[in-house]
Amino acid sequence: MPASTILVSEVFDGVPSVFPLHVRVRTMVEQLIFTGSWRAGERIPSSRMLAEQLGVSRMTVQTAIDELIAGGYLRSAPRSGVFVNTHATVADAPTESGGDVAWARWIRQPVTPGIPHLQRVPEWWTYPYPFITGQHDARFFPDRQWLSAVRKSLGDDHRHASLDDNLIDDMLLIDELRRSLLPSRGIFVERENVLITLGAQEALALLADTLVRRGDHVVVEDPGYVDARHVFAARGAELVPVPVDDQGLRVDDLTRETSLCYTTPSHQHPSNVTLSPDRRLDLIRRARDDDFLVIEDDYDSELCYRGRPTPAIASHDPHRVIYLGSMSKLLAPGIRVGFVVADPALIRALAWRRRYVHRQVPGVTQRALALFMRDGSFTRSLHAYRRELAVRWEVATGTLHTRFPDQVFPPGGTALWLRLPDGATSDHVVTAARERGILIDPGELYFADAATGSGFVRVGFSCIDTEHVRPGLLALLEVIEECRG
Ligand SMILES: Cc1ncc(COP(=O)(O)O)c(C=O)c1O
């Protein structure tokens, strides 16, 4: 068999057989042209020959050739045959060496170096004691009600609204947030005060892009939410870590140069402490006196297991305080819905910025969530989930108190912040725990100075079976004891 015949068959065989035959023939010819095996101006084998070589019908080959002629890759000359069209040949098509792109040079904005990433252990659900964080218990997701809301969102009454695309979010959803979620946080606002985002993370990114200039001093809690640190650092902000104690962010430690302060006052991430009333008022006073803005990330205040959540700081000063909410902890992170409540001038600026990234949150999702909230499904599912989390919190804190009676675990959130006893370091404990099937997060992830974090671990209880909480924590206590020795 001549070499060219072998090459043609080889290239043809390399095209996945899932495609229809004429597509495979067309792809084969394209590859032969791009790699320079068939050169500009060269006559290609006749359709009869190709059909024989490839074991397909002439008609199949002819269909492929006709498509390539229509696309300008080949040209047909009457009575002479079919030729590779000059312009279709890629003279310097990627070769093995020329095809290499020096990505290290091209990736000019790598994700913020020097800041760690929260990462989940792959297949965490296969571990007996997955005390992982940042995840929602999928068993509590109301599949049936959500599906029904999505179906309705595409019904005749809603189809147009859910498929609209513009700067304006779904008013039904905004009204539901204004009616059933924000008032419990002490927030009463108009429609133009609300923007729907792809989770709180997008809200943070839009805010950072809009409000932060290179070198601005942005206060972050220490320990604090590492994903927020990434966002501000990536925009060139000077991060100013401010310590947190048993009353939350130490507002007295803020410097006069502050231009933005990011805080999680309801359940401080990761310590779960609630910012005290005095500190809240101090923060607002400082923001006014020193002329800075506050971002209040209120991501899970509804997950409160005793009494009611304290009102949002934004309820005291809706002008300087930009409020962020999220459905990630309350419904599921995969829904990807968050929202910003702020002055209409800022909301408009954020909406324009968002427009040039991804336009807006999918209309179907917005409308489905609105309907899901309106018929009470959201409240019912949140209450059921909260009841279960409250049981897990009671069991978890009861178990840990037997060993750490002095530690305070605020009654809320989805994870416990545990101070390790002297002698035990977090990396050691996390590794040894994993070997016993226990997954927890190392404290280093949360501090500006990783060394400070080695005395802490974070123990999530949002995904573990309620009956596994106690045995899992007893096993963890054993691990901690061993790591001390
Ligand atoms: C402090 C904090 N903010 C916000 C969120 C929610 O982020 P998103 O809405 O982007 O999922 C989380 C979830 O882990 C969080 O821990």
The ligand as an SDF file (V2000), in Angstrom:
LIG
                    3D

 16 16  0  0  0  0  0  0  0  0999 V2000
  -18.2500   33.9510   54.4190 C   0  0  0  0  0  0  0  0  0  0  0  0
  -19.0300   33.4260   53.2600 C   0  0  0  0  0  0  0  0  0  0  0  0
  -19.6280   34.2900   52.4380 N   0  0  0  0  0  0  0  0  0  0  0  0
  -20.3600   33.8580   51.3970 C   0  0  0  0  0  0  0  0  0  0  0  0
  -20.5240   32.5260   51.1450 C   0  0  0  0  0  0  0  0  0  0  0  0
  -21.3900   32.0980   50.0020 C   0  0  0  0  0  0  0  0  0  0  0  0
  -20.7660   32.2680   48.7970 O   0  0  0  0  0  0  0  0  0  0  0  0
  -21.5670   32.0030   47.4650 P   0  0  0  0  0  0  0  0  0  0  0  0
  -22.8940   32.6720   47.6090 O   0  0  0  0  0  0  0  0  0  0  0  0
  -20.7430   32.6040   46.3900 O   0  0  0  0  0  0  0  0  0  0  0  0
  -21.7080   30.5220   47.3170 O   0  0  0  0  0  0  0  0  0  0  0  0
  -19.9010   31.5890   51.9440 C   0  0  0  0  0  0  0  0  0  0  0  0
  -20.0370   30.1600   51.6400 C   0  0  0  0  0  0  0  0  0  0  0  0
  -19.2280   29.3310   51.8900 O   0  0  0  0  0  0  0  0  0  0  0  0
  -19.1400   32.0530   53.0370 C   0  0  0  0  0  0  0  0  0  0  0  0
  -18.5360   31.1830   53.8480 O   0  0  0  0  0  0  0  0  0  0  0  0
  1  2  1  0
  2  3  1  0
  2 15  2  0
  3  4  2  0
  4  5  1  0
  5  6  1  0
  5 12  2  0
  6  7  1  0
  7  8  1  0
  8  9  2  0
  8 10  1  0
  8 11  1  0
 12 13  1  0
 12 15  1  0
 13 14  2  0
 15 16  1  0
M  END
$$$$
